[in-house]
């Protein structure tokens, strides 16, 4: 049974040096840790015309200035590697983020690992989304029943 972790961040654009840095990190990681041989570095980009046509103020999705989903997908077999796999995945995510020159970590909720702050997943530059989500959470889920996957935290 494969164990998997997604360590993702979003990017505005492809930067060749960033791709090279990520590839070097990936190659070095596989040499040092061959048990990660089914892992992958992934960049996803889709046609964005319809997505960009939706006004940012009318949607809950905050990161409309980001164009690429990048991730280090860590795949391995044994639970004995869980802690090390997480450390490596987080380093891979940092390589993707730093080498691309982004000013902050942002992640699409479905690609989040689970260690990200709510601001990274749910907030945008406008600053109103997380406040609104917290109000809705307090109203419709005051007992925190729906808290299993990237929950909205009522308080920081």
SVG drawing of the C-alpha trace seen along z (x, -y; Angstrom):
<svg xmlns="http://www.w3.org/2000/svg" viewBox="-25 -44 47 46">
<polyline fill="none" stroke="black" stroke-width="0.4" points="0.0,0.0 1.5,-3.3 1.7,-6.2 1.6,-9.6 2.1,-13.2 1.4,-16.3 3.8,-19.2 2.5,-22.0 2.8,-25.7 1.4,-27.9 3.5,-29.9 2.9,-32.8 5.1,-31.7 7.7,-29.1 11.2,-30.2 13.9,-27.9 16.3,-28.3 13.5,-27.2 12.8,-24.1 16.5,-23.2 16.8,-23.7 13.7,-21.5 15.1,-18.8 18.5,-18.9 16.7,-18.5 14.6,-15.7 17.5,-13.8 19.6,-14.2 16.7,-13.1 16.2,-9.9 19.9,-9.1 20.0,-9.5 16.6,-7.9 15.9,-5.3 12.7,-4.2 11.2,-7.4 11.6,-6.1 7.9,-6.5 7.8,-10.1 7.4,-13.0 7.9,-16.8 4.8,-18.1 3.7,-21.4 0.1,-21.8 -1.2,-24.6 -4.5,-24.8 -6.1,-27.3 -7.0,-30.2 -9.1,-32.6 -12.5,-31.6 -10.9,-31.4 -9.4,-34.9 -12.6,-36.3 -14.4,-35.7 -14.0,-38.8 -11.9,-37.9 -14.4,-39.6 -17.2,-37.2 -15.5,-33.9 -14.1,-32.1 -11.0,-31.0 -8.3,-33.5 -5.2,-32.9 -6.3,-34.2 -2.9,-35.7 -1.3,-32.3 -1.1,-30.4 0.7,-27.1 0.2,-24.4 3.6,-22.9 4.1,-20.0 6.5,-17.4 4.5,-14.2 6.2,-12.0 5.3,-8.3 6.7,-5.4 5.7,-2.1 6.5,-1.8 5.1,-3.8 8.5,-3.7 9.5,-6.4 6.5,-8.8 8.6,-11.4 11.5,-11.5 9.1,-11.6 7.4,-14.6 10.7,-16.4 11.8,-15.7 8.5,-16.8 8.6,-20.1 12.1,-20.7 11.0,-20.0 8.1,-22.5 10.6,-25.1 12.8,-24.5 9.9,-25.1 8.8,-28.2 12.2,-29.8 13.7,-29.1 10.7,-30.6 11.1,-33.8 7.6,-33.9 6.9,-36.3 4.8,-33.9 3.5,-30.4 0.0,-29.8 -1.7,-26.5 -4.9,-25.2 -6.9,-23.5 -7.1,-20.1 -3.3,-20.0 -2.6,-21.1 -0.6,-18.7 -2.4,-19.8 0.4,-21.7 -0.5,-25.1 -2.0,-28.0 -5.5,-29.0 -4.1,-32.2 -2.0,-30.1 -5.0,-28.1 -8.0,-30.4 -6.9,-34.0 -6.0,-36.3 -4.5,-39.7 -7.9,-41.4 -8.0,-40.0 -11.7,-39.4 -12.2,-35.8 -10.9,-34.1 -13.0,-36.5 -16.1,-35.6 -15.3,-31.8 -14.8,-32.0 -18.2,-33.7 -19.8,-30.9 -18.0,-28.2 -19.1,-29.7 -22.7,-29.9 -23.0,-26.5 -20.5,-24.3 -20.0,-25.8 -19.1,-22.4 -16.4,-21.7 -17.9,-18.6 -16.3,-19.3 -12.7,-19.6 -11.0,-16.6 -9.4,-18.1 -7.9,-21.6 -10.5,-22.9 -11.3,-26.6 -10.0,-27.5 -12.2,-29.9 -9.3,-31.6 -5.6,-31.8"/>
</svg>
